[in-house]
């Protein structure tokens, strides 16, 4: 596993699975993303957090943890395989109130920003129905 990090972000390459993941942290909240090899290659440790965030947010969001002045601790798991992409999260257990699968599915269908998760969420929903 290769890891890069800077102020407010961390990224890694899971060489075994050939996937890349990243984390953005801000004021008690954080998001995990699947990123491309090109984005991972563009991230440098001396890069400021804003520039890194712009690159990382081009990826598919995997997980959101909100815990700031506007939200009680809340977890939204968009892809159950988030720890495959962000290996440092393998032992993580959601700390806040977790959105249900139904609520997460509805948000993914509603919000264009989560459109990259629609296919895998639809497959998961069909598997739950069986």
Beta strands, then each sheet from edge to edge (+ up, - down):
strand 1: 2-6
strand 2: 9-14
strand 3: 19-26
strand 4: 29-35
strand 5: 60-68
strand 6: 71-77
strand 7: 97-98
sheet 1: 1+ 2- 3+ 4- 5+ 6- 7-
end
